[in-house]
Amino acid sequence: MLSNKDTCEIYCYDEKKVNRIREELQKEDISSVSQLVKALADENRVKITYALCQDGELCVCDVANIIGSTVATASYHLRTLHKQGIVKYRKEGKLAFYSLDNEHIKQLILIALAGSGAKNSV
């Protein structure tokens, strides 16, 4: 809970800065970033994304084994990641292989892990 000391007593301290940032914010695709973060807000999806950072391409059944789930659960998470443009896939007979669709996603995951203090994150 905020005390009176934690809040401003004026309406706007630096109006020029506020207006400049608001203007810049209007130019950015914040909705896409929000959807990306939302897709990655699940521990299994972060694990999958991290696994794809490590090995480039994985079969759905291998993803299931890595995260300790059923193939159906892994497929669900991979579909969610695919819908958000995080992963892409290719079919080879009855097998589906997934890989990251964007190098920036790899950077995002590795930077987040490094920032969290996780061991062996980079």
Jmol script that loads the backbone (N, CA, C; Angstrom):
load data "model"
ATOM      1  N   MET A   1       0.839  -1.179   0.000  1.00  0.00           N
ATOM      2  CA  MET A   1       0.000   0.000   0.000  1.00  0.00           C
ATOM      3  C   MET A   1       0.883   1.240   0.000  1.00  0.00           C
ATOM      4  N   LEU A   2       0.514   2.228  -0.811  1.00  0.00           N
ATOM      5  CA  LEU A   2       1.296   3.447  -0.908  1.00  0.00           C
ATOM      6  C   LEU A   2       0.964   4.399   0.231  1.00  0.00           C
ATOM      7  N   SER A   3       1.996   4.983   0.779  1.00  0.00           N
ATOM      8  CA  SER A   3       1.765   6.025   1.779  1.00  0.00           C
ATOM      9  C   SER A   3       1.748   7.362   1.053  1.00  0.00           C
ATOM     10  N   ASN A   4       1.392   8.407   1.749  1.00  0.00           N
ATOM     11  CA  ASN A   4       1.369   9.739   1.144  1.00  0.00           C
ATOM     12  C   ASN A   4       2.741  10.153   0.637  1.00  0.00           C
ATOM     13  N   LYS A   5       3.801   9.617   1.218  1.00  0.00           N
ATOM     14  CA  LYS A   5       5.154   9.959   0.805  1.00  0.00           C
ATOM     15  C   LYS A   5       5.517   9.328  -0.539  1.00  0.00           C
ATOM     16  N   ASP A   6       4.781   8.290  -0.959  1.00  0.00           N
ATOM     17  CA  ASP A   6       5.094   7.568  -2.189  1.00  0.00           C
ATOM     18  C   ASP A   6       4.401   8.130  -3.422  1.00  0.00           C
ATOM     19  N   THR A   7       3.601   9.150  -3.280  1.00  0.00           N
ATOM     20  CA  THR A   7       2.856   9.702  -4.408  1.00  0.00           C
ATOM     21  C   THR A   7       3.248  11.148  -4.653  1.00  0.00           C
ATOM     22  N   CYS A   8       3.000  11.603  -5.885  1.00  0.00           N
ATOM     23  CA  CYS A   8       3.298  13.001  -6.228  1.00  0.00           C
ATOM     24  C   CYS A   8       2.185  13.904  -5.716  1.00  0.00           C
ATOM     25  N   GLU A   9       2.571  15.107  -5.378  1.00  0.00           N
ATOM     26  CA  GLU A   9       1.589  16.083  -4.919  1.00  0.00           C
ATOM     27  C   GLU A   9       1.206  17.046  -6.027  1.00  0.00           C
ATOM     28  N   ILE A  10       1.808  16.882  -7.208  1.00  0.00           N
ATOM     29  CA  ILE A  10       1.453  17.715  -8.346  1.00  0.00           C
ATOM     30  C   ILE A  10       0.903  16.821  -9.450  1.00  0.00           C
ATOM     31  N   TYR A  11       0.207  17.408 -10.405  1.00  0.00           N
ATOM     32  CA  TYR A  11      -0.433  16.627 -11.453  1.00  0.00           C
ATOM     33  C   TYR A  11       0.569  16.105 -12.484  1.00  0.00           C
ATOM     34  N   CYS A  12       1.491  16.961 -12.943  1.00  0.00           N
ATOM     35  CA  CYS A  12       2.463  16.544 -13.950  1.00  0.00           C
ATOM     36  C   CYS A  12       3.744  17.345 -13.760  1.00  0.00           C
ATOM     37  N   TYR A  13       4.836  16.652 -13.504  1.00  0.00           N
ATOM     38  CA  TYR A  13       6.114  17.307 -13.236  1.00  0.00           C
ATOM     39  C   TYR A  13       6.785  17.797 -14.516  1.00  0.00           C
ATOM     40  N   ASP A  14       6.891  16.963 -15.533  1.00  0.00           N
ATOM     41  CA  ASP A  14       7.599  17.318 -16.763  1.00  0.00           C
ATOM     42  C   ASP A  14       6.682  17.060 -17.957  1.00  0.00           C
ATOM     43  N   GLU A  15       5.848  18.037 -18.260  1.00  0.00           N
ATOM     44  CA  GLU A  15       4.836  17.886 -19.299  1.00  0.00           C
ATOM     45  C   GLU A  15       5.446  17.605 -20.677  1.00  0.00           C
ATOM     46  N   LYS A  16       6.577  18.224 -20.986  1.00  0.00           N
ATOM     47  CA  LYS A  16       7.236  17.977 -22.281  1.00  0.00           C
ATOM     48  C   LYS A  16       7.657  16.513 -22.403  1.00  0.00           C
ATOM     49  N   LYS A  17       8.247  15.998 -21.352  1.00  0.00           N
ATOM     50  CA  LYS A  17       8.684  14.597 -21.354  1.00  0.00           C
ATOM     51  C   LYS A  17       7.479  13.660 -21.487  1.00  0.00           C
ATOM     52  N   VAL A  18       6.443  13.944 -20.743  1.00  0.00           N
ATOM     53  CA  VAL A  18       5.235  13.122 -20.781  1.00  0.00           C
ATOM     54  C   VAL A  18       4.642  13.120 -22.187  1.00  0.00           C
ATOM     55  N   ASN A  19       4.526  14.283 -22.802  1.00  0.00           N
ATOM     56  CA  ASN A  19       3.956  14.379 -24.148  1.00  0.00           C
ATOM     57  C   ASN A  19       4.832  13.682 -25.183  1.00  0.00           C
ATOM     58  N   ARG A  20       6.152  13.820 -25.067  1.00  0.00           N
ATOM     59  CA  ARG A  20       7.074  13.174 -26.005  1.00  0.00           C
ATOM     60  C   ARG A  20       6.950  11.655 -25.910  1.00  0.00           C
ATOM     61  N   ILE A  21       6.932  11.144 -24.694  1.00  0.00           N
ATOM     62  CA  ILE A  21       6.842   9.691 -24.506  1.00  0.00           C
ATOM     63  C   ILE A  21       5.478   9.171 -24.960  1.00  0.00           C
ATOM     64  N   ARG A  22       4.417   9.901 -24.669  1.00  0.00           N
ATOM     65  CA  ARG A  22       3.082   9.497 -25.136  1.00  0.00           C
ATOM     66  C   ARG A  22       3.044   9.411 -26.658  1.00  0.00           C
ATOM     67  N   GLU A  23       3.650  10.401 -27.314  1.00  0.00           N
ATOM     68  CA  GLU A  23       3.692  10.429 -28.776  1.00  0.00           C
ATOM     69  C   GLU A  23       4.471   9.229 -29.318  1.00  0.00           C
ATOM     70  N   GLU A  24       5.615   8.942 -28.723  1.00  0.00           N
ATOM     71  CA  GLU A  24       6.418   7.791 -29.142  1.00  0.00           C
ATOM     72  C   GLU A  24       5.666   6.485 -28.902  1.00  0.00           C
ATOM     73  N   LEU A  25       4.968   6.414 -27.803  1.00  0.00           N
ATOM     74  CA  LEU A  25       4.203   5.218 -27.456  1.00  0.00           C
ATOM     75  C   LEU A  25       3.127   4.925 -28.502  1.00  0.00           C
ATOM     76  N   GLN A  26       2.525   5.975 -29.049  1.00  0.00           N
ATOM     77  CA  GLN A  26       1.495   5.805 -30.076  1.00  0.00           C
ATOM     78  C   GLN A  26       2.057   5.187 -31.352  1.00  0.00           C
ATOM     79  N   LYS A  27       3.350   5.361 -31.605  1.00  0.00           N
ATOM     80  CA  LYS A  27       3.998   4.845 -32.818  1.00  0.00           C
ATOM     81  C   LYS A  27       4.389   3.377 -32.684  1.00  0.00           C
ATOM     82  N   GLU A  28       4.462   2.884 -31.481  1.00  0.00           N
ATOM     83  CA  GLU A  28       4.906   1.510 -31.237  1.00  0.00           C
ATOM     84  C   GLU A  28       3.726   0.540 -31.246  1.00  0.00           C
ATOM     85  N   ASP A  29       3.997  -0.695 -31.598  1.00  0.00           N
ATOM     86  CA  ASP A  29       2.976  -1.739 -31.608  1.00  0.00           C
ATOM     87  C   ASP A  29       2.962  -2.439 -30.241  1.00  0.00           C
ATOM     88  N   ILE A  30       2.469  -1.740 -29.259  1.00  0.00           N
ATOM     89  CA  ILE A  30       2.451  -2.229 -27.886  1.00  0.00           C
ATOM     90  C   ILE A  30       1.558  -3.462 -27.751  1.00  0.00           C
ATOM     91  N   SER A  31       0.497  -3.523 -28.514  1.00  0.00           N
ATOM     92  CA  SER A  31      -0.415  -4.664 -28.444  1.00  0.00           C
ATOM     93  C   SER A  31       0.296  -5.970 -28.801  1.00  0.00           C
ATOM     94  N   SER A  32       1.137  -5.942 -29.831  1.00  0.00           N
ATOM     95  CA  SER A  32       1.882  -7.149 -30.219  1.00  0.00           C
ATOM     96  C   SER A  32       2.857  -7.568 -29.136  1.00  0.00           C
ATOM     97  N   VAL A  33       3.497  -6.598 -28.521  1.00  0.00           N
ATOM     98  CA  VAL A  33       4.435  -6.906 -27.436  1.00  0.00           C
ATOM     99  C   VAL A  33       3.675  -7.512 -26.266  1.00  0.00           C
ATOM    100  N   SER A  34       2.519  -6.956 -25.979  1.00  0.00           N
ATOM    101  CA  SER A  34       1.690  -7.478 -24.891  1.00  0.00           C
ATOM    102  C   SER A  34       1.282  -8.924 -25.167  1.00  0.00           C
ATOM    103  N   GLN A  35       0.895  -9.222 -26.396  1.00  0.00           N
ATOM    104  CA  GLN A  35       0.518 -10.589 -26.762  1.00  0.00           C
ATOM    105  C   GLN A  35       1.709 -11.540 -26.678  1.00  0.00           C
ATOM    106  N   LEU A  36       2.886 -11.060 -27.077  1.00  0.00           N
ATOM    107  CA  LEU A  36       4.103 -11.870 -26.993  1.00  0.00           C
ATOM    108  C   LEU A  36       4.409 -12.229 -25.544  1.00  0.00           C
ATOM    109  N   VAL A  37       4.383 -11.233 -24.687  1.00  0.00           N
ATOM    110  CA  VAL A  37       4.676 -11.458 -23.271  1.00  0.00           C
ATOM    111  C   VAL A  37       3.615 -12.371 -22.654  1.00  0.00           C
ATOM    112  N   LYS A  38       2.379 -12.181 -23.058  1.00  0.00           N
ATOM    113  CA  LYS A  38       1.296 -13.036 -22.559  1.00  0.00           C
ATOM    114  C   LYS A  38       1.532 -14.495 -22.961  1.00  0.00           C
ATOM    115  N   ALA A  39       1.958 -14.719 -24.204  1.00  0.00           N
ATOM    116  CA  ALA A  39       2.230 -16.088 -24.670  1.00  0.00           C
ATOM    117  C   ALA A  39       3.376 -16.715 -23.892  1.00  0.00           C
ATOM    118  N   LEU A  40       4.340 -15.905 -23.494  1.00  0.00           N
ATOM    119  CA  LEU A  40       5.497 -16.412 -22.756  1.00  0.00           C
ATOM    120  C   LEU A  40       5.282 -16.412 -21.245  1.00  0.00           C
ATOM    121  N   ALA A  41       4.084 -16.057 -20.809  1.00  0.00           N
ATOM    122  CA  ALA A  41       3.809 -15.966 -19.375  1.00  0.00           C
ATOM    123  C   ALA A  41       3.472 -17.316 -18.754  1.00  0.00           C
ATOM    124  N   ASP A  42       3.730 -18.376 -19.467  1.00  0.00           N
ATOM    125  CA  ASP A  42       3.490 -19.726 -18.972  1.00  0.00           C
ATOM    126  C   ASP A  42       4.838 -20.431 -18.843  1.00  0.00           C
ATOM    127  N   GLU A  43       5.080 -21.059 -17.707  1.00  0.00           N
ATOM    128  CA  GLU A  43       6.378 -21.691 -17.450  1.00  0.00           C
ATOM    129  C   GLU A  43       6.732 -22.750 -18.497  1.00  0.00           C
ATOM    130  N   ASN A  44       5.756 -23.557 -18.903  1.00  0.00           N
ATOM    131  CA  ASN A  44       6.044 -24.574 -19.921  1.00  0.00           C
ATOM    132  C   ASN A  44       6.427 -23.948 -21.257  1.00  0.00           C
ATOM    133  N   ARG A  45       5.780 -22.850 -21.625  1.00  0.00           N
ATOM    134  CA  ARG A  45       6.116 -22.200 -22.894  1.00  0.00           C
ATOM    135  C   ARG A  45       7.497 -21.557 -22.838  1.00  0.00           C
ATOM    136  N   VAL A  46       7.883 -21.052 -21.679  1.00  0.00           N
ATOM    137  CA  VAL A  46       9.248 -20.526 -21.536  1.00  0.00           C
ATOM    138  C   VAL A  46      10.243 -21.675 -21.634  1.00  0.00           C
ATOM    139  N   LYS A  47       9.931 -22.806 -21.007  1.00  0.00           N
ATOM    140  CA  LYS A  47      10.816 -23.977 -21.102  1.00  0.00           C
ATOM    141  C   LYS A  47      10.971 -24.424 -22.554  1.00  0.00           C
ATOM    142  N   ILE A  48       9.870 -24.474 -23.276  1.00  0.00           N
ATOM    143  CA  ILE A  48       9.911 -24.874 -24.681  1.00  0.00           C
ATOM    144  C   ILE A  48      10.758 -23.897 -25.485  1.00  0.00           C
ATOM    145  N   THR A  49      10.532 -22.624 -25.270  1.00  0.00           N
ATOM    146  CA  THR A  49      11.286 -21.605 -25.998  1.00  0.00           C
ATOM    147  C   THR A  49      12.768 -21.704 -25.670  1.00  0.00           C
ATOM    148  N   TYR A  50      13.080 -21.919 -24.404  1.00  0.00           N
ATOM    149  CA  TYR A  50      14.479 -22.088 -23.999  1.00  0.00           C
ATOM    150  C   TYR A  50      15.084 -23.323 -24.667  1.00  0.00           C
ATOM    151  N   ALA A  51      14.341 -24.422 -24.684  1.00  0.00           N
ATOM    152  CA  ALA A  51      14.839 -25.650 -25.321  1.00  0.00           C
ATOM    153  C   ALA A  51      15.135 -25.405 -26.796  1.00  0.00           C
ATOM    154  N   LEU A  52      14.277 -24.647 -27.459  1.00  0.00           N
ATOM    155  CA  LEU A  52      14.508 -24.335 -28.869  1.00  0.00           C
ATOM    156  C   LEU A  52      15.691 -23.386 -29.048  1.00  0.00           C
ATOM    157  N   CYS A  53      15.969 -22.571 -28.043  1.00  0.00           N
ATOM    158  CA  CYS A  53      17.182 -21.731 -28.069  1.00  0.00           C
ATOM    159  C   CYS A  53      18.426 -22.608 -28.045  1.00  0.00           C
ATOM    160  N   GLN A  54      18.339 -23.719 -27.331  1.00  0.00           N
ATOM    161  CA  GLN A  54      19.495 -24.596 -27.147  1.00  0.00           C
ATOM    162  C   GLN A  54      19.759 -25.495 -28.343  1.00  0.00           C
ATOM    163  N   ASP A  55      18.698 -25.952 -28.998  1.00  0.00           N
ATOM    164  CA  ASP A  55      18.911 -26.960 -30.033  1.00  0.00           C
ATOM    165  C   ASP A  55      18.329 -26.611 -31.390  1.00  0.00           C
ATOM    166  N   GLY A  56      17.813 -25.445 -31.579  1.00  0.00           N
ATOM    167  CA  GLY A  56      17.364 -25.019 -32.895  1.00  0.00           C
ATOM    168  C   GLY A  56      16.062 -25.621 -33.378  1.00  0.00           C
ATOM    169  N   GLU A  57      15.947 -26.945 -33.384  1.00  0.00           N
ATOM    170  CA  GLU A  57      14.745 -27.601 -33.890  1.00  0.00           C
ATOM    171  C   GLU A  57      14.483 -28.868 -33.083  1.00  0.00           C
ATOM    172  N   LEU A  58      13.226 -29.038 -32.695  1.00  0.00           N
ATOM    173  CA  LEU A  58      12.846 -30.215 -31.909  1.00  0.00           C
ATOM    174  C   LEU A  58      11.510 -30.760 -32.388  1.00  0.00           C
ATOM    175  N   CYS A  59      11.382 -32.076 -32.320  1.00  0.00           N
ATOM    176  CA  CYS A  59      10.123 -32.758 -32.610  1.00  0.00           C
ATOM    177  C   CYS A  59       9.179 -32.562 -31.415  1.00  0.00           C
ATOM    178  N   VAL A  60       7.893 -32.565 -31.687  1.00  0.00           N
ATOM    179  CA  VAL A  60       6.898 -32.395 -30.623  1.00  0.00           C
ATOM    180  C   VAL A  60       7.096 -33.419 -29.510  1.00  0.00           C
ATOM    181  N   CYS A  61       7.370 -34.671 -29.870  1.00  0.00           N
ATOM    182  CA  CYS A  61       7.533 -35.704 -28.836  1.00  0.00           C
ATOM    183  C   CYS A  61       8.765 -35.429 -27.969  1.00  0.00           C
ATOM    184  N   ASP A  62       9.826 -34.877 -28.557  1.00  0.00           N
ATOM    185  CA  ASP A  62      11.002 -34.517 -27.764  1.00  0.00           C
ATOM    186  C   ASP A  62      10.710 -33.338 -26.842  1.00  0.00           C
ATOM    187  N   VAL A  63       9.938 -32.377 -27.340  1.00  0.00           N
ATOM    188  CA  VAL A  63       9.524 -31.246 -26.502  1.00  0.00           C
ATOM    189  C   VAL A  63       8.737 -31.765 -25.302  1.00  0.00           C
ATOM    190  N   ALA A  64       7.827 -32.709 -25.539  1.00  0.00           N
ATOM    191  CA  ALA A  64       7.032 -33.287 -24.445  1.00  0.00           C
ATOM    192  C   ALA A  64       7.936 -33.919 -23.394  1.00  0.00           C
ATOM    193  N   ASN A  65       8.942 -34.655 -23.828  1.00  0.00           N
ATOM    194  CA  ASN A  65       9.874 -35.278 -22.886  1.00  0.00           C
ATOM    195  C   ASN A  65      10.692 -34.238 -22.134  1.00  0.00           C
ATOM    196  N   ILE A  66      11.091 -33.187 -22.802  1.00  0.00           N
ATOM    197  CA  ILE A  66      11.895 -32.142 -22.158  1.00  0.00           C
ATOM    198  C   ILE A  66      11.113 -31.451 -21.047  1.00  0.00           C
ATOM    199  N   ILE A  67       9.844 -31.122 -21.318  1.00  0.00           N
ATOM    200  CA  ILE A  67       9.064 -30.397 -20.301  1.00  0.00           C
ATOM    201  C   ILE A  67       8.301 -31.335 -19.369  1.00  0.00           C
ATOM    202  N   GLY A  68       8.391 -32.639 -19.610  1.00  0.00           N
ATOM    203  CA  GLY A  68       7.726 -33.606 -18.736  1.00  0.00           C
ATOM    204  C   GLY A  68       6.223 -33.606 -18.869  1.00  0.00           C
ATOM    205  N   SER A  69       5.742 -33.558 -20.104  1.00  0.00           N
ATOM    206  CA  SER A  69       4.299 -33.518 -20.337  1.00  0.00           C
ATOM    207  C   SER A  69       3.904 -34.573 -21.365  1.00  0.00           C
ATOM    208  N   THR A  70       2.628 -34.624 -21.644  1.00  0.00           N
ATOM    209  CA  THR A  70       2.146 -35.473 -22.729  1.00  0.00           C
ATOM    210  C   THR A  70       2.416 -34.768 -24.053  1.00  0.00           C
ATOM    211  N   VAL A  71       2.354 -35.531 -25.132  1.00  0.00           N
ATOM    212  CA  VAL A  71       2.512 -34.942 -26.462  1.00  0.00           C
ATOM    213  C   VAL A  71       1.379 -33.948 -26.728  1.00  0.00           C
ATOM    214  N   ALA A  72       0.180 -34.265 -26.261  1.00  0.00           N
ATOM    215  CA  ALA A  72      -0.967 -33.368 -26.451  1.00  0.00           C
ATOM    216  C   ALA A  72      -0.732 -32.017 -25.776  1.00  0.00           C
ATOM    217  N   THR A  73      -0.203 -32.042 -24.558  1.00  0.00           N
ATOM    218  CA  THR A  73       0.078 -30.792 -23.840  1.00  0.00           C
ATOM    219  C   THR A  73       1.171 -30.003 -24.541  1.00  0.00           C
ATOM    220  N   ALA A  74       2.219 -30.683 -24.961  1.00  0.00           N
ATOM    221  CA  ALA A  74       3.300 -30.007 -25.687  1.00  0.00           C
ATOM    222  C   ALA A  74       2.766 -29.398 -26.977  1.00  0.00           C
ATOM    223  N   SER A  75       1.920 -30.132 -27.691  1.00  0.00           N
ATOM    224  CA  SER A  75       1.324 -29.628 -28.935  1.00  0.00           C
ATOM    225  C   SER A  75       0.493 -28.380 -28.682  1.00  0.00           C
ATOM    226  N   TYR A  76      -0.271 -28.390 -27.603  1.00  0.00           N
ATOM    227  CA  TYR A  76      -1.079 -27.222 -27.240  1.00  0.00           C
ATOM    228  C   TYR A  76      -0.193 -25.996 -27.042  1.00  0.00           C
ATOM    229  N   HIS A  77       0.867 -26.144 -26.264  1.00  0.00           N
ATOM    230  CA  HIS A  77       1.762 -25.017 -26.001  1.00  0.00           C
ATOM    231  C   HIS A  77       2.468 -24.568 -27.277  1.00  0.00           C
ATOM    232  N   LEU A  78       2.878 -25.512 -28.103  1.00  0.00           N
ATOM    233  CA  LEU A  78       3.535 -25.160 -29.365  1.00  0.00           C
ATOM    234  C   LEU A  78       2.576 -24.433 -30.303  1.00  0.00           C
ATOM    235  N   ARG A  79       1.315 -24.839 -30.339  1.00  0.00           N
ATOM    236  CA  ARG A  79       0.320 -24.123 -31.154  1.00  0.00           C
ATOM    237  C   ARG A  79       0.152 -22.692 -30.667  1.00  0.00           C
ATOM    238  N   THR A  80       0.109 -22.518 -29.353  1.00  0.00           N
ATOM    239  CA  THR A  80      -0.006 -21.169 -28.785  1.00  0.00           C
ATOM    240  C   THR A  80       1.190 -20.319 -29.194  1.00  0.00           C
ATOM    241  N   LEU A  81       2.380 -20.874 -29.091  1.00  0.00           N
ATOM    242  CA  LEU A  81       3.592 -20.148 -29.483  1.00  0.00           C
ATOM    243  C   LEU A  81       3.594 -19.860 -30.983  1.00  0.00           C
ATOM    244  N   HIS A  82       3.085 -20.788 -31.771  1.00  0.00           N
ATOM    245  CA  HIS A  82       3.024 -20.596 -33.225  1.00  0.00           C
ATOM    246  C   HIS A  82       2.059 -19.468 -33.584  1.00  0.00           C
ATOM    247  N   LYS A  83       0.905 -19.439 -32.937  1.00  0.00           N
ATOM    248  CA  LYS A  83      -0.089 -18.390 -33.203  1.00  0.00           C
ATOM    249  C   LYS A  83       0.474 -17.002 -32.940  1.00  0.00           C
ATOM    250  N   GLN A  84       1.406 -16.901 -32.006  1.00  0.00           N
ATOM    251  CA  GLN A  84       2.001 -15.610 -31.666  1.00  0.00           C
ATOM    252  C   GLN A  84       3.265 -15.317 -32.477  1.00  0.00           C
ATOM    253  N   GLY A  85       3.608 -16.190 -33.400  1.00  0.00           N
ATOM    254  CA  GLY A  85       4.772 -15.955 -34.246  1.00  0.00           C
ATOM    255  C   GLY A  85       6.100 -16.209 -33.552  1.00  0.00           C
ATOM    256  N   ILE A  86       6.061 -16.955 -32.460  1.00  0.00           N
ATOM    257  CA  ILE A  86       7.279 -17.237 -31.695  1.00  0.00           C
ATOM    258  C   ILE A  86       8.011 -18.437 -32.282  1.00  0.00           C
ATOM    259  N   VAL A  87       7.247 -19.435 -32.720  1.00  0.00           N
ATOM    260  CA  VAL A  87       7.857 -20.622 -33.324  1.00  0.00           C
ATOM    261  C   VAL A  87       7.251 -20.867 -34.702  1.00  0.00           C
ATOM    262  N   LYS A  88       7.983 -21.619 -35.492  1.00  0.00           N
ATOM    263  CA  LYS A  88       7.487 -22.092 -36.788  1.00  0.00           C
ATOM    264  C   LYS A  88       7.649 -23.607 -36.792  1.00  0.00           C
ATOM    265  N   TYR A  89       7.000 -24.263 -37.732  1.00  0.00           N
ATOM    266  CA  TYR A  89       7.125 -25.718 -37.777  1.00  0.00           C
ATOM    267  C   TYR A  89       7.201 -26.201 -39.215  1.00  0.00           C
ATOM    268  N   ARG A  90       7.697 -27.412 -39.329  1.00  0.00           N
ATOM    269  CA  ARG A  90       7.707 -28.105 -40.615  1.00  0.00           C
ATOM    270  C   ARG A  90       7.292 -29.544 -40.352  1.00  0.00           C
ATOM    271  N   LYS A  91       6.611 -30.114 -41.319  1.00  0.00           N
ATOM    272  CA  LYS A  91       6.164 -31.507 -41.215  1.00  0.00           C
ATOM    273  C   LYS A  91       7.133 -32.394 -41.984  1.00  0.00           C
ATOM    274  N   GLU A  92       7.383 -33.555 -41.412  1.00  0.00           N
ATOM    275  CA  GLU A  92       8.185 -34.581 -42.073  1.00  0.00           C
ATOM    276  C   GLU A  92       7.466 -35.905 -41.829  1.00  0.00           C
ATOM    277  N   GLY A  93       6.648 -36.295 -42.790  1.00  0.00           N
ATOM    278  CA  GLY A  93       5.802 -37.469 -42.585  1.00  0.00           C
ATOM    279  C   GLY A  93       4.806 -37.204 -41.474  1.00  0.00           C
ATOM    280  N   LYS A  94       4.808 -38.062 -40.457  1.00  0.00           N
ATOM    281  CA  LYS A  94       3.901 -37.886 -39.316  1.00  0.00           C
ATOM    282  C   LYS A  94       4.501 -37.016 -38.221  1.00  0.00           C
ATOM    283  N   LEU A  95       5.736 -36.588 -38.398  1.00  0.00           N
ATOM    284  CA  LEU A  95       6.424 -35.802 -37.373  1.00  0.00           C
ATOM    285  C   LEU A  95       6.302 -34.310 -37.652  1.00  0.00           C
ATOM    286  N   ALA A  96       6.244 -33.530 -36.575  1.00  0.00           N
ATOM    287  CA  ALA A  96       6.247 -32.070 -36.680  1.00  0.00           C
ATOM    288  C   ALA A  96       7.456 -31.554 -35.918  1.00  0.00           C
ATOM    289  N   PHE A  97       8.268 -30.762 -36.596  1.00  0.00           N
ATOM    290  CA  PHE A  97       9.470 -30.196 -35.998  1.00  0.00           C
ATOM    291  C   PHE A  97       9.276 -28.692 -35.827  1.00  0.00           C
ATOM    292  N   TYR A  98       9.601 -28.215 -34.638  1.00  0.00           N
ATOM    293  CA  TYR A  98       9.440 -26.798 -34.316  1.00  0.00           C
ATOM    294  C   TYR A  98      10.793 -26.137 -34.112  1.00  0.00           C
ATOM    295  N   SER A  99      10.841 -24.857 -34.478  1.00  0.00           N
ATOM    296  CA  SER A  99      12.031 -24.039 -34.243  1.00  0.00           C
ATOM    297  C   SER A  99      11.573 -22.608 -33.982  1.00  0.00           C
ATOM    298  N   LEU A 100      12.469 -21.797 -33.449  1.00  0.00           N
ATOM    299  CA  LEU A 100      12.132 -20.397 -33.210  1.00  0.00           C
ATOM    300  C   LEU A 100      11.937 -19.699 -34.548  1.00  0.00           C
ATOM    301  N   ASP A 101      10.976 -18.812 -34.596  1.00  0.00           N
ATOM    302  CA  ASP A 101      10.672 -18.099 -35.830  1.00  0.00           C
ATOM    303  C   ASP A 101      11.413 -16.774 -35.918  1.00  0.00           C
ATOM    304  N   ASN A 102      12.083 -16.397 -34.822  1.00  0.00           N
ATOM    305  CA  ASN A 102      12.669 -15.069 -34.764  1.00  0.00           C
ATOM    306  C   ASN A 102      13.864 -15.086 -33.809  1.00  0.00           C
ATOM    307  N   GLU A 103      14.990 -14.624 -34.265  1.00  0.00           N
ATOM    308  CA  GLU A 103      16.204 -14.580 -33.438  1.00  0.00           C
ATOM    309  C   GLU A 103      16.022 -13.675 -32.218  1.00  0.00           C
ATOM    310  N   HIS A 104      15.151 -12.685 -32.332  1.00  0.00           N
ATOM    311  CA  HIS A 104      14.916 -11.779 -31.202  1.00  0.00           C
ATOM    312  C   HIS A 104      14.304 -12.508 -30.010  1.00  0.00           C
ATOM    313  N   ILE A 105      13.516 -13.535 -30.286  1.00  0.00           N
ATOM    314  CA  ILE A 105      12.922 -14.319 -29.198  1.00  0.00           C
ATOM    315  C   ILE A 105      14.022 -15.005 -28.397  1.00  0.00           C
ATOM    316  N   LYS A 106      14.998 -15.563 -29.094  1.00  0.00           N
ATOM    317  CA  LYS A 106      16.129 -16.206 -28.411  1.00  0.00           C
ATOM    318  C   LYS A 106      16.847 -15.194 -27.527  1.00  0.00           C
ATOM    319  N   GLN A 107      17.099 -14.020 -28.068  1.00  0.00           N
ATOM    320  CA  GLN A 107      17.768 -12.976 -27.290  1.00  0.00           C
ATOM    321  C   GLN A 107      16.938 -12.590 -26.077  1.00  0.00           C
ATOM    322  N   LEU A 108      15.630 -12.456 -26.268  1.00  0.00           N
ATOM    323  CA  LEU A 108      14.735 -12.087 -25.170  1.00  0.00           C
ATOM    324  C   LEU A 108      14.788 -13.112 -24.040  1.00  0.00           C
ATOM    325  N   ILE A 109      14.706 -14.394 -24.389  1.00  0.00           N
ATOM    326  CA  ILE A 109      14.728 -15.458 -23.376  1.00  0.00           C
ATOM    327  C   ILE A 109      16.067 -15.483 -22.653  1.00  0.00           C
ATOM    328  N   LEU A 110      17.161 -15.420 -23.402  1.00  0.00           N
ATOM    329  CA  LEU A 110      18.485 -15.491 -22.779  1.00  0.00           C
ATOM    330  C   LEU A 110      18.766 -14.269 -21.905  1.00  0.00           C
ATOM    331  N   ILE A 111      18.335 -13.101 -22.340  1.00  0.00           N
ATOM    332  CA  ILE A 111      18.510 -11.886 -21.528  1.00  0.00           C
ATOM    333  C   ILE A 111      17.653 -11.969 -20.264  1.00  0.00           C
ATOM    334  N   ALA A 112      16.420 -12.464 -20.400  1.00  0.00           N
ATOM    335  CA  ALA A 112      15.540 -12.603 -19.226  1.00  0.00           C
ATOM    336  C   ALA A 112      16.138 -13.568 -18.216  1.00  0.00           C
ATOM    337  N   LEU A 113      16.684 -14.671 -18.696  1.00  0.00           N
ATOM    338  CA  LEU A 113      17.310 -15.634 -17.784  1.00  0.00           C
ATOM    339  C   LEU A 113      18.552 -15.046 -17.125  1.00  0.00           C
ATOM    340  N   ALA A 114      19.350 -14.328 -17.887  1.00  0.00           N
ATOM    341  CA  ALA A 114      20.548 -13.698 -17.318  1.00  0.00           C
ATOM    342  C   ALA A 114      20.153 -12.657 -16.274  1.00  0.00           C
ATOM    343  N   GLY A 115      19.090 -11.914 -16.545  1.00  0.00           N
ATOM    344  CA  GLY A 115      18.624 -10.896 -15.614  1.00  0.00           C
ATOM    345  C   GLY A 115      17.990 -11.465 -14.369  1.00  0.00           C
ATOM    346  N   SER A 116      17.508 -12.704 -14.459  1.00  0.00           N
ATOM    347  CA  SER A 116      16.862 -13.325 -13.300  1.00  0.00           C
ATOM    348  C   SER A 116      17.870 -13.955 -12.354  1.00  0.00           C
ATOM    349  N   GLY A 117      19.123 -13.999 -12.789  1.00  0.00           N
ATOM    350  CA  GLY A 117      20.156 -14.617 -11.969  1.00  0.00           C
ATOM    351  C   GLY A 117      20.192 -16.121 -12.110  1.00  0.00           C
ATOM    352  N   ALA A 118      19.502 -16.657 -13.130  1.00  0.00           N
ATOM    353  CA  ALA A 118      19.482 -18.108 -13.346  1.00  0.00           C
ATOM    354  C   ALA A 118      20.872 -18.609 -13.707  1.00  0.00           C
ATOM    355  N   LYS A 119      21.222 -19.800 -13.218  1.00  0.00           N
ATOM    356  CA  LYS A 119      22.521 -20.405 -13.523  1.00  0.00           C
ATOM    357  C   LYS A 119      22.557 -20.848 -14.976  1.00  0.00           C
ATOM    358  N   ASN A 120      23.745 -20.789 -15.578  1.00  0.00           N
ATOM    359  CA  ASN A 120      23.979 -21.297 -16.933  1.00  0.00           C
ATOM    360  C   ASN A 120      22.985 -20.755 -17.945  1.00  0.00           C
ATOM    361  N   SER A 121      22.592 -19.497 -17.811  1.00  0.00           N
ATOM    362  CA  SER A 121      21.548 -18.975 -18.677  1.00  0.00           C
ATOM    363  C   SER A 121      22.048 -18.500 -20.029  1.00  0.00           C
ATOM    364  N   VAL A 122      23.328 -18.306 -20.181  1.00  0.00           N
ATOM    365  CA  VAL A 122      23.796 -17.802 -21.474  1.00  0.00           C
ATOM    366  C   VAL A 122      24.772 -18.764 -22.092  1.00  0.00           C
TER     367      VAL A 122
END
end "model"
wireframe off; spacefill off
backbone 0.3
color backbone group
